[in-house]
Amino acid sequence: MGGNRFAKADVIEASLMLAGERVSDPTGLVYARLFTEHPHMEGLFCHDRNNAVKGEMLSRALDNILDYIGERHYADHLIRSECMTHDMYGVPPEVFSTFFATVAATLQDILGADWTAETDAAWRELLAELAALTKGVAAAT
């Protein structure tokens, strides 16, 4: 099982580790950015008063990123599946796919000057691949 490891996996992993050292729980930062960029999404979380759902979703997104850049046991399939599921919740595939970019932009803010050109290039490449996964879903729905 598994597929090809993402060529710049070490760069992505290093950026996640460094961000984790600086901010133990980036959930609030990620969702503040998401709701600023997509204000209509905030209403979908009206019952998540303690941020448990947001935290779980971010955790799953990060797990998917790590699997995708690693062994790819499940990430590509789960991302497509979750994209379809979220479409039923009123989150269109084109918005669903922006969540990974929102995570990356938040990490960039957390890392500041430590977000290097190499880090930026690795994340851009990863985001393009993840967007391609959800683009196929958008075409099918």
Secondary structure, DSSP 4 states (H G I P E B T S, - for coil): ---PPPTTHHHHHHHHHHHHHH-S--HHHHHHHHHHH-GGGGGGGTT-TTSHHHHHHHHHHHHHHHHHHTT-SSHHHHHHHHHHHHHHTT--HHHHTHHHHHHHHHHHHHHGGG--HHHHHHHHHHHHHHHHHHHHHHHH-
